[in-house]
Amino acid sequence: MPKDFYPLPRMDQLADSTSGRELLSMIDASQRHHQIMLAPEIHKRVSFITSASTFCYVAMPFSLKNAGATYQYLVDKIFRPQIERNVKVYVDDMLVKSKETKDHITDLEETFSVLRNYRLKLNPKKYVFGVQGGRFLGFMITQRGIEANPLKVKARQDLKALTNVNEVQKLTRRITAISRFIFKQ
C-alpha cells in the first residue's frame, strides 16, 4: 500500500459524467510521473546504481511507491476549479466536456491554460477534439453517458454454444461485468 494513500476516481463514474454534454475532447498526458520534478534534497534518496556510476532521479520515476497517488493528487489539485464543471481526470487521461457546443472552445482554452501554467506535456497521438462520443478509459461514452462497446457486443453475439460448466461460469462472470448496460424494466 502506498505510504500516502490518495484514491483514484472510479472510472465508470468519470465516463458516465458525460451524460447531457454536447461536445467532448479527450486528452492524454505524456510521461505522466516523469513530469513531476523532485526537490533537490530528495534526489539522493531516489538513486540507482549501474556498472558505470550512481545516478539520481530528478523527476519522479514510475517505480516510486507513491507515484500514481502523487500524480492523481497533482492533477486533481490543478484542475480543482474545473473538475465538476467541465473536466474529469483519471491519472493521465483527461476529458473536457461541454454542456453546449458554443462553450467547448472556451473550456479547452481554460484546460490548456492550466496545462501550460503547470508545464504539463501532452501526447499528440492520443488527442480527440470536439466529438459527441468516443472511447474513454475503455468505455464508449456519448451524450447519454456510458454505452456498450460495439466491438465487445459483437464478440458476445458471435459466441459459440457453451459445452461445459467452466464455459458457463466464465460467461456468467462476463455478463455480471457488463450488467449495467443490460436494459431492466
DRENKOL-62668 format. One record per residue: x, y, z of N, C-alpha, C in turn; residue number from 1; residue in one letter. Coordinates in steps of 0.2 Angstrom, whole numbers, padded with zeros to 4 digits, always signed. Each point is the difference from the previous one (the first is absolute). Layout:
BEGIN
[fido [X Y Z] [X Y Z] [X Y Z] NUM a] ...
END
This chain:
BEGIN
[fido [+0004 -0006 +0000] [-0004 +0006 +0000] [+0004 +0006 +0000] 1 m] [fido [-0001 +0005 -0004] [+0004 +0006 +0000] [+0000 +0004 +0007] 2 p] [fido [+0006 +0003 +0001] [+0001 +0003 +0006] [-0006 +0006 +0001] 3 k] [fido [-0001 +0004 -0004] [-0005 +0005 +0000] [-0005 -0002 -0005] 4 d] [fido [-0006 -0003 +0003] [-0005 -0002 -0004] [-0004 +0005 -0003] 5 f] [fido [-0001 +0000 -0007] [-0005 +0005 -0003] [-0004 -0004 -0005] 6 y] [fido [-0006 +0000 +0001] [-0005 -0004 -0004] [+0000 +0002 -0007] 7 p] [fido [+0000 -0005 -0005] [-0002 +0002 -0007] [-0007 +0000 -0001] 8 l] [fido [-0002 +0005 -0004] [-0008 +0000 -0002] [-0002 -0006 -0003] 9 p] [fido [-0007 -0002 +0001] [-0002 -0006 -0003] [-0001 +0002 -0008] 10 r] [fido [+0002 -0005 -0004] [+0000 +0001 -0007] [-0007 +0001 -0003] 11 m] [fido [-0004 -0005 +0003] [-0007 +0000 -0003] [-0004 +0007 +0002] 12 d] [fido [+0002 +0003 +0005] [-0004 +0006 +0002] [+0003 +0006 -0004] 13 q] [fido [+0007 +0000 -0001] [+0002 +0005 -0005] [-0003 -0001 -0007] 14 l] [fido [+0000 -0006 -0002] [-0002 -0001 -0007] [-0008 +0002 +0000] 15 a] [fido [-0004 -0002 +0005] [-0007 +0001 +0000] [-0002 +0008 +0001] 16 d] [fido [+0005 +0004 +0002] [-0001 +0007 +0001] [-0001 +0004 -0007] 17 s] [fido [+0001 -0003 -0005] [-0001 +0003 -0007] [-0007 +0001 -0001] 18 t] [fido [-0005 -0003 +0003] [-0007 +0000 -0001] [-0002 +0008 -0001] 19 s] [fido [-0003 +0001 -0005] [-0003 +0007 -0001] [+0005 +0005 -0003] 20 g] [fido [+0006 -0002 -0002] [+0005 +0004 -0002] [+0000 +0000 -0008] 21 r] [fido [+0000 +0006 -0003] [+0000 +0000 -0007] [+0006 -0002 -0004] 22 e] [fido [+0006 +0003 +0003] [+0006 -0002 -0003] [+0005 -0002 +0005] 23 l] [fido [+0005 -0005 -0002] [+0005 -0002 +0004] [+0007 +0000 -0004] 24 l] [fido [+0005 +0001 +0004] [+0007 -0001 -0002] [+0004 -0004 +0005] 25 s] [fido [+0004 -0005 -0003] [+0004 -0004 +0004] [+0007 +0001 -0001] 26 m] [fido [+0003 +0001 +0005] [+0007 +0002 +0000] [+0004 -0005 +0005] 27 i] [fido [+0007 -0001 -0002] [+0004 -0005 +0003] [+0006 +0003 +0002] 28 d] [fido [+0002 +0000 +0006] [+0007 +0003 +0002] [+0005 -0005 -0002] 29 a] [fido [+0006 +0003 -0001] [+0006 -0003 -0002] [+0005 -0001 +0006] 30 s] [fido [+0002 -0006 +0000] [+0005 -0002 +0006] [-0002 +0002 +0007] 31 q] [fido [-0006 -0001 +0001] [-0004 +0003 +0006] [+0005 +0001 +0006] 32 r] [fido [+0002 -0005 +0003] [+0004 +0001 +0007] [+0007 +0004 -0002] 33 h] [fido [+0003 -0001 -0005] [+0006 +0003 -0002] [+0000 +0007 -0001] 34 h] [fido [-0006 +0003 +0000] [-0001 +0007 +0000] [+0000 +0004 +0007] 35 q] [fido [+0000 -0004 +0005] [+0000 +0003 +0007] [+0008 +0000 +0002] 36 i] [fido [+0002 +0006 +0001] [+0007 +0001 +0002] [+0001 -0001 +0007] 37 m] [fido [+0005 -0004 +0002] [+0001 -0001 +0007] [+0004 +0005 +0003] 38 l] [fido [-0001 +0002 +0007] [+0004 +0005 +0003] [+0007 -0003 +0001] 39 a] [fido [+0005 +0005 -0001] [+0007 -0002 +0000] [+0002 -0005 +0006] 40 p] [fido [-0003 +0002 +0006] [+0002 -0004 +0006] [-0002 -0007 +0000] 41 e] [fido [-0004 -0002 -0005] [-0003 -0007 -0001] [+0004 -0004 -0005] 42 i] [fido [+0004 +0004 -0004] [+0003 -0004 -0006] [+0004 -0006 +0003] 43 h] [fido [+0004 +0001 +0005] [+0005 -0005 +0002] [-0004 -0006 +0003] 44 k] [fido [-0007 +0001 +0002] [-0004 -0006 +0002] [-0003 -0004 -0005] 45 r] [fido [+0000 +0003 -0006] [-0003 -0004 -0006] [+0006 -0001 -0005] 46 v] [fido [+0005 -0003 +0002] [+0005 -0002 -0005] [+0000 -0007 -0002] 47 s] [fido [+0004 -0001 -0005] [+0001 -0007 -0002] [+0008 -0001 -0002] 48 f] [fido [+0002 -0006 +0000] [+0007 -0001 -0001] [+0001 -0005 -0007] 49 i] [fido [+0004 +0002 -0004] [+0002 -0003 -0006] [+0007 -0002 +0001] 50 t] [fido [+0003 -0004 -0005] [+0007 -0002 +0000] [+0004 +0006 -0001] 51 s] [fido [-0002 +0006 -0003] [+0003 +0006 -0001] [+0001 +0004 +0005] 52 a] [fido [-0006 +0001 +0004] [+0000 +0005 +0005] [-0007 +0000 +0004] 53 s] [fido [-0001 +0004 +0005] [-0006 +0001 +0003] [-0004 +0006 -0003] 54 t] [fido [-0006 -0001 -0001] [-0004 +0006 -0003] [-0006 +0001 +0004] 55 f] [fido [-0002 +0007 +0000] [-0006 +0002 +0004] [-0005 +0002 -0004] 56 c] [fido [-0006 -0001 +0001] [-0006 +0002 -0003] [-0001 +0007 +0001] 57 y] [fido [-0002 +0005 -0004] [-0002 +0006 +0001] [-0007 +0001 -0001] 58 v] [fido [-0003 -0004 -0004] [-0007 -0001 -0001] [-0003 -0006 +0003] 59 a] [fido [-0006 +0000 +0002] [-0003 -0006 +0004] [+0000 -0006 -0005] 60 m] [fido [+0003 -0005 +0002] [+0000 -0006 -0004] [-0007 -0004 +0002] 61 p] [fido [-0002 -0004 -0005] [-0006 -0004 +0000] [+0001 -0005 +0006] 62 f] [fido [+0006 -0002 +0002] [+0001 -0006 +0005] [-0001 +0003 +0007] 63 s] [fido [-0001 +0006 +0001] [-0001 +0002 +0007] [-0007 -0002 +0002] 64 l] [fido [+0000 -0002 +0007] [-0006 -0002 +0003] [-0006 +0004 -0001] 65 k] [fido [+0001 +0007 +0001] [-0005 +0005 +0000] [-0001 +0003 -0007] 66 n] [fido [+0003 -0002 -0005] [+0000 +0003 -0007] [-0007 +0001 -0003] 67 a] [fido [-0004 -0005 +0000] [-0007 +0001 -0002] [-0004 +0004 +0004] 68 g] [fido [+0000 -0001 +0007] [-0004 +0004 +0004] [+0002 +0008 +0000] 69 a] [fido [+0007 +0001 -0001] [+0002 +0007 +0000] [-0002 +0003 -0006] 70 t] [fido [+0000 -0003 -0006] [-0002 +0002 -0006] [-0007 +0002 +0000] 71 y] [fido [-0004 -0005 +0002] [-0008 +0002 +0000] [-0001 +0006 +0005] 72 q] [fido [+0003 +0000 +0006] [-0001 +0006 +0004] [+0002 +0006 -0004] 73 y] [fido [+0006 +0000 -0003] [+0002 +0006 -0004] [-0005 +0002 -0005] 74 l] [fido [-0003 -0004 -0004] [-0005 +0002 -0005] [-0006 +0002 +0003] 75 v] [fido [-0002 -0004 +0005] [-0006 +0002 +0004] [+0000 +0008 +0003] 76 d] [fido [+0006 +0001 +0002] [+0001 +0007 +0003] [+0000 +0005 -0005] 77 k] [fido [+0004 -0001 -0006] [+0000 +0005 -0005] [-0006 +0001 -0004] 78 i] [fido [-0004 -0005 +0000] [-0006 +0001 -0004] [-0006 +0001 +0005] 79 f] [fido [+0001 +0001 +0006] [-0006 +0000 +0005] [-0005 +0005 -0002] 80 r] [fido [+0001 +0006 -0002] [-0005 +0005 -0002] [-0004 -0003 -0006] 81 p] [fido [+0002 -0005 -0004] [-0003 -0002 -0006] [-0003 -0007 +0001] 82 q] [fido [+0002 -0004 +0005] [-0002 -0007 +0001] [-0007 -0001 -0001] 83 i] [fido [-0004 +0003 +0004] [-0008 -0002 -0001] [-0003 +0003 -0006] 84 e] [fido [+0003 +0006 -0002] [-0003 +0004 -0005] [+0001 -0003 -0007] 85 r] [fido [+0007 +0000 -0002] [+0001 -0002 -0007] [+0006 -0005 -0001] 86 n] [fido [+0003 -0002 +0005] [+0006 -0005 -0001] [-0001 -0006 +0005] 87 v] [fido [+0002 -0005 -0003] [+0001 -0006 +0005] [+0007 -0003 -0002] 88 k] [fido [+0003 -0002 +0005] [+0007 -0003 -0001] [+0001 -0007 +0004] 89 v] [fido [+0003 -0004 -0004] [+0002 -0007 +0003] [+0007 -0001 -0001] 90 y] [fido [+0004 +0001 +0004] [+0008 +0000 +0000] [+0002 +0004 -0006] 91 v] [fido [+0001 -0003 -0006] [+0003 +0004 -0006] [-0005 +0001 -0005] 92 d] [fido [-0006 -0002 +0001] [-0006 +0001 -0005] [-0004 +0005 +0002] 93 d] [fido [-0001 +0005 -0004] [-0005 +0006 +0001] [-0005 +0000 -0005] 94 m] [fido [-0006 +0002 +0003] [-0006 +0001 -0004] [-0003 +0007 +0001] 95 l] [fido [+0000 +0004 -0005] [-0003 +0006 +0000] [-0007 +0000 -0003] 96 v] [fido [-0005 +0002 +0004] [-0007 -0002 -0002] [-0004 +0007 +0001] 97 k] [fido [-0004 +0002 -0005] [-0003 +0006 -0001] [-0008 -0001 +0000] 98 s] [fido [-0004 +0003 +0004] [-0007 +0000 +0000] [-0003 +0002 -0007] 99 k] [fido [+0003 +0005 -0003] [-0002 +0003 -0006] [+0006 +0001 -0005] 100 e] [fido [-0001 -0002 -0006] [+0005 +0001 -0005] [+0004 +0006 +0000] 101 t] [fido [-0004 +0006 +0001] [+0003 +0007 -0001] [+0005 +0001 +0006] 102 k] [fido [+0000 -0004 +0005] [+0005 +0000 +0006] [+0006 -0004 -0001] 103 d] [fido [+0000 -0004 -0004] [+0006 -0005 -0001] [+0006 +0003 -0001] 104 h] [fido [+0001 +0005 -0004] [+0006 +0003 -0001] [+0003 +0004 +0006] 105 i] [fido [-0005 +0003 +0004] [+0002 +0003 +0006] [+0002 -0005 +0005] 106 t] [fido [-0003 -0005 +0001] [+0002 -0006 +0004] [+0007 -0003 -0001] 107 d] [fido [+0001 -0001 -0007] [+0007 -0002 -0002] [+0005 +0005 +0002] 108 l] [fido [-0001 +0007 -0002] [+0005 +0005 +0002] [+0001 +0000 +0007] 109 e] [fido [-0005 -0001 +0004] [+0001 +0000 +0008] [+0005 -0006 +0002] 110 e] [fido [-0002 -0005 -0003] [+0004 -0007 +0001] [+0007 +0001 -0002] 111 t] [fido [+0001 +0002 -0006] [+0007 +0001 -0003] [+0004 +0006 +0004] 112 f] [fido [-0004 +0005 +0002] [+0004 +0005 +0004] [+0002 -0003 +0007] 113 s] [fido [-0003 -0005 +0003] [+0002 -0003 +0006] [+0006 -0005 -0002] 114 v] [fido [-0001 -0003 -0005] [+0006 -0005 -0002] [+0006 +0004 -0001] 115 l] [fido [-0001 +0006 -0004] [+0006 +0004 -0002] [+0003 +0003 +0007] 116 r] [fido [-0004 +0002 +0004] [+0002 +0003 +0007] [+0004 -0004 +0004] 117 n] [fido [-0002 -0007 +0000] [+0004 -0005 +0004] [+0005 -0004 -0005] 118 y] [fido [+0001 +0002 -0006] [+0005 -0003 -0004] [-0001 -0007 -0001] 119 r] [fido [-0006 -0002 -0001] [-0002 -0007 -0001] [+0000 -0002 -0007] 120 l] [fido [+0004 -0005 -0002] [+0000 -0001 -0008] [-0005 -0006 -0001] 121 k] [fido [-0003 +0001 -0006] [-0005 -0005 -0003] [+0003 -0005 -0005] 122 l] [fido [-0004 -0005 -0001] [+0002 -0005 -0005] [-0005 +0002 -0006] 123 n] [fido [+0004 +0003 -0006] [-0004 +0002 -0006] [-0003 -0006 -0003] 124 p] [fido [+0002 -0006 +0001] [-0003 -0006 -0004] [-0007 -0002 +0003] 125 k] [fido [-0001 +0003 +0006] [-0007 -0003 +0003] [-0005 +0006 +0001] 126 k] [fido [+0001 +0005 -0004] [-0005 +0006 +0001] [-0007 -0002 -0004] 127 y] [fido [-0005 +0002 +0002] [-0007 -0001 -0003] [-0004 +0006 +0002] 128 v] [fido [-0001 +0005 -0005] [-0003 +0006 +0002] [-0007 +0001 -0003] 129 f] [fido [-0005 +0003 +0003] [-0006 +0002 -0002] [-0005 -0006 -0003] 130 g] [fido [+0000 -0005 +0004] [-0004 -0006 -0002] [-0006 -0001 +0004] 131 v] [fido [-0005 -0003 -0002] [-0006 -0001 +0004] [+0000 -0007 +0004] 132 q] [fido [+0005 -0004 -0002] [+0001 -0006 +0004] [+0007 -0003 -0002] 133 g] [fido [+0002 -0005 +0003] [+0006 -0004 -0001] [+0002 -0004 +0006] 134 g] [fido [+0006 -0003 -0001] [+0003 -0005 +0005] [+0004 +0004 +0005] 135 r] [fido [-0002 -0001 +0007] [+0003 +0004 +0005] [+0001 -0005 +0006] 136 f] [fido [+0006 -0002 +0002] [+0001 -0005 +0005] [-0003 -0007 -0001] 137 l] [fido [+0000 -0001 -0007] [-0003 -0007 -0001] [-0007 +0000 -0001] 138 g] [fido [-0004 +0006 +0001] [-0007 +0000 +0000] [-0002 +0004 -0007] 139 f] [fido [-0005 -0002 -0002] [-0003 +0004 -0006] [-0005 +0006 +0003] 140 m] [fido [+0002 +0006 -0001] [-0004 +0005 +0003] [-0003 +0004 -0005] 141 i] [fido [-0006 +0003 +0002] [-0004 +0004 -0005] [-0004 +0005 +0004] 142 t] [fido [-0004 +0004 -0003] [-0004 +0005 +0004] [-0005 -0003 +0005] 143 q] [fido [-0001 -0007 -0001] [-0005 -0003 +0004] [+0004 -0004 +0006] 144 r] [fido [+0007 +0001 +0000] [+0004 -0003 +0005] [+0004 -0006 -0003] 145 g] [fido [+0000 -0006 +0004] [+0004 -0006 -0002] [-0005 -0004 -0004] 146 i] [fido [+0003 -0002 -0006] [-0003 -0005 -0004] [+0004 -0006 -0001] 147 e] [fido [-0003 -0006 -0002] [+0004 -0006 -0001] [+0005 +0001 -0006] 148 a] [fido [+0006 -0002 +0001] [+0005 +0000 -0006] [-0002 -0005 -0005] 149 n] [fido [-0002 +0003 -0006] [-0002 -0005 -0006] [+0005 -0006 -0001] 150 p] [fido [+0006 +0001 +0001] [+0005 -0005 -0002] [-0001 -0006 +0005] 151 l] [fido [-0002 +0002 +0007] [-0001 -0005 +0005] [-0007 -0003 -0001] 152 k] [fido [-0005 +0003 -0002] [-0006 -0002 -0001] [+0000 -0005 -0006] 153 v] [fido [+0004 +0001 -0005] [+0001 -0004 -0006] [+0003 -0007 +0002] 154 k] [fido [+0005 +0001 +0004] [+0003 -0007 +0003] [-0005 -0004 +0003] 155 a] [fido [-0005 +0003 +0004] [-0005 -0004 +0004] [-0005 -0003 -0005] 156 r] [fido [-0002 +0004 -0005] [-0004 -0003 -0005] [+0002 -0006 -0004] 157 q] [fido [+0007 +0001 -0001] [+0003 -0006 -0004] [+0002 -0006 +0004] 158 d] [fido [-0002 +0000 +0006] [+0002 -0005 +0005] [-0003 -0007 -0002] 159 l] [fido [+0004 -0005 +0000] [-0002 -0007 -0002] [-0003 -0003 +0006] 160 k] [fido [-0004 -0005 -0001] [-0004 -0004 +0005] [+0005 -0002 +0006] 161 a] [fido [-0002 +0001 +0006] [+0004 -0002 +0006] [+0000 -0008 +0001] 162 l] [fido [+0005 -0003 +0001] [+0001 -0007 +0001] [+0001 -0003 +0007] 163 t] [fido [+0002 +0004 +0004] [+0002 -0003 +0007] [-0002 +0006 +0005] 164 n] [fido [+0001 -0003 +0007] [-0002 +0005 +0005] [+0005 +0006 +0001] 165 v] [fido [+0006 -0001 -0002] [+0005 +0005 +0001] [-0002 +0006 -0005] 166 n] [fido [-0002 -0002 -0006] [-0002 +0005 -0005] [-0006 +0004 +0002] 167 e] [fido [-0005 -0003 +0003] [-0006 +0003 +0003] [+0002 +0005 +0005] 168 v] [fido [+0005 -0002 +0005] [+0002 +0004 +0005] [+0004 +0006 -0002] 169 q] [fido [+0004 -0001 -0005] [+0004 +0006 -0003] [-0005 +0005 -0003] 170 k] [fido [-0005 -0003 -0004] [-0005 +0004 -0003] [-0004 +0004 +0005] 171 l] [fido [-0002 -0003 +0006] [-0004 +0003 +0005] [+0005 +0006 +0003] 172 t] [fido [+0006 -0001 +0001] [+0004 +0005 +0003] [+0000 +0006 -0005] 173 r] [fido [+0001 -0001 -0007] [+0000 +0005 -0005] [-0007 +0004 +0000] 174 r] [fido [-0005 -0004 +0001] [-0007 +0004 +0000] [+0000 +0004 +0006] 175 i] [fido [+0002 -0002 +0006] [+0000 +0004 +0006] [+0004 +0006 -0001] 176 t] [fido [+0005 +0000 -0004] [+0005 +0006 -0001] [-0004 +0005 -0004] 177 a] [fido [-0004 -0002 -0005] [-0003 +0004 -0005] [-0008 +0002 +0002] 178 i] [fido [-0002 -0003 +0006] [-0007 +0001 +0002] [-0003 +0007 +0000] 179 s] [fido [+0004 +0005 +0001] [-0002 +0007 +0000] [-0003 +0002 -0007] 180 r] [fido [+0002 -0004 -0005] [-0002 +0002 -0007] [-0006 -0004 -0002] 181 f] [fido [-0002 -0004 +0004] [-0006 -0005 -0002] [-0007 +0004 +0003] 182 i] [fido [-0004 +0001 -0005] [-0007 +0003 +0002] [-0004 -0004 +0005] 183 f] [fido [-0002 +0004 +0005] [-0004 -0004 +0005] [-0007 +0004 +0001] 184 k] [fido [-0005 -0003 +0000] [-0007 +0003 +0000] [-0001 +0002 +0008] 185 q] 
END
